[in-house]
Amino acid sequence: MVHGYISIIKTVGTDTKELLTIRDFTSDISYYEVDLYYNQYVGIHVDGDGKNIFKIDPLEEYSYYTLPENQSLTGAVNRQKIDIRKTLPINIEKSENDYKLYYNDNEKPNKIVKMYFNLLGRTSTVVGVVQINVMPEVEYIGPEDVTDYSKLIDKSKVVRYYKEIRQGVKWKGICDSSKSKTLKAENEKYTSHEGKIEYNSINPRLFTPDDHGIFEMDLTGGTIFRSDITLSSKCVQSDETHLKVYKYTDYLGFTITGWHRPRRIDEGIFDIEDQNVVAIDVPIGVLFPDCLIEFVDPVNRVVTTKNYLKGSKLTNISRTVKILDIGRASRYNNITLKCKIEKGAHTTDLYLHVKPNCDLTNPDNIDKNRISCTVFMDLAVEHYTIHKDKNHSVRKVRDANFYYLENPEDTTLNSKFKIISSTYLDTSYIKVTEKPDYVQVDIATGFQIKRNPIFLLIEDKKKELKGIVRMYVHNDSARTRIDNVGGRIEVKNYEDNKTIILKLDITHKRTTVSCEKVLGSGYSLYPKGKNTVYTNISDTDKHPSEFETAQFEDLFGSSGVTILKKPETNTDLEIILDDGYEITADHYRPIYFICSKGNSAEEHKIHPEKYGIIAIDPIYTGINYLGCGMRKNLFVDSENKQFSGDSCTFDLNKTENVRFHCPDYVPEQFLEENQEKYRSEDKDESYENPFRTLFRCYNRTSFMSRLFKYHNEVNVFKRRKSVSELRSLWSFDKRLMRDQGIKSVVCACYNKKGEPKSKITVTI
């Protein structure tokens, strides 16, 4: 007799692809067991046959049953009924006969939690059981997964058992423990097509239980089980066992059975584009770095994914099987991240292309002010997604979608945003499409903008502003090419009658810009002066002299970044990045320079000059540093909220990523327009840095030093590598402190008049 119909479907995060599917008419006693990992959904649908009631108990009450030890699944007594939402990191959605369980971001259990649900047929008879195992992190998953068939159902009943096989452990099915005969599934060697990676995998053809008492499948050590199989054993309690595989290999990535043919595989590059979810099941020690947990970024830094792609979700199925979901990860720029196969006869790189994305629903993953997100726009990416609350919408005034600020440095929910008119924004090349939970912005070839940045505003039903999207736009008047040698920038198809905003992605440790090579004869770099940059290019109709300038080391927090201009270098601009360089700002912002012929403001009024704007993306890592210093809002506090104070205290043993902002002092003569008179003929670069640090650090280890505030200066910061570097972001060297016996230190930053303006105290 058919009791009803059930389907159980597993998906991952932002992707709706079915990776495990069970569909069954329950004419026999049926038992279903699946594992629920972080960022996975389990959807359950139950339905009667038209005459019989068929429901799942006690999921209707958002609860589950426990199973007391050594009791059968259907005959258990003294079971506890536990509220799922109050005890586990599980969200539950219910709609008639459909249930959806999602493993959320709350604290994970430190052991496998087994949830049992009864399938009830006519007269509330138990006709089946669903078991969902809430999985902890890999280190808490035991080495063995045991199915004892004697506990399943009454021996006189025919049973169908559906089980998701658990990767990374040994599965043991105990049919009859009195029999000494054990069948072990055999392994076979397999080499993947994409990565040429050698695997051990289970050969299902060699695994056919008959009268064995115990059968085993060992998936430890990276062995992979890659296809569904049905076992027909002679256990009296079990007629059929369906072993189901969670098909993570449907995603692009380095996996054993991935059949996708990516671009450039013949060049040793596995390109992944336009994918929200990627997967790997590579044996340990084959990839560099620890792929999906870490990547190599365009300037060859090993970066942590959770910082670089904030809001990304990593699911660890086992020590070798990993799934990364970047569908709602916030990232300000278009970026390519890499992993490399280092072992074996073949070398293959995995390139993950990540597009700008913004999730305003999660304040931890956007700008430090927790109300805005920043996006760098250019024609390399045509579609931009902004995730929002379902009850929020795009602010429109007279059909305008975009706004600007007279002073974009001060961006708050109370800022006086102004509509951008069609004279400054050609709406035929930019389109805003609003959906219930996201907004899509599409740009097309020909899109140009005179104002920067532009803003998209998100408001609630009361018209109160709730979120801000800051967009730095780079138009398509030029095409750039970065040479493999030297990182030089060139422009093709430049239209001489247009001012262009040219985005330069730093992909080399040394990048040079020659304005004459970029735009032609007569062009040179502005602003002049050591480390002087433009804070923003707000309106391309303005003369360059109207734009505000600042010292790079004041505007940004940086270490390991050297900016050289003539006469320090033989080209207009040279940017050198040390290994492990760091840069931060109050929000993601470009570094602006201009290539101009140097016409005066008066000449510009008569014959407006068309100049080239160089907007440099310094490739931020996404780390929110803790600390304080001379510039407000560069740092966050221990709760990841923007910190604007000028004094702070940290224990370096408890807190990572602590920095102090104290810009080097630049003598006035180095800020003058003409630097040629300061050209040095000395070829020896070992001379002393002419720029002075403005901090002083004092040992406060002893009680007396704290009481009397002795001014015994100590060196506790990591040293710079280049004599030409102007540093403003200082990192404490704990080893150096220990070598000097320093357990506590206070550092003060002074202004050019010698007045203390900020202070940091650290202990180790």
Summary of the structure (lengths in Angstrom):
residues: 764
radius of gyration: 31.1
end to end distance: 71.1
largest distance: 100.4
contacts: 2412
relative contact order: 0.07
helix: 10%
strand: 41%
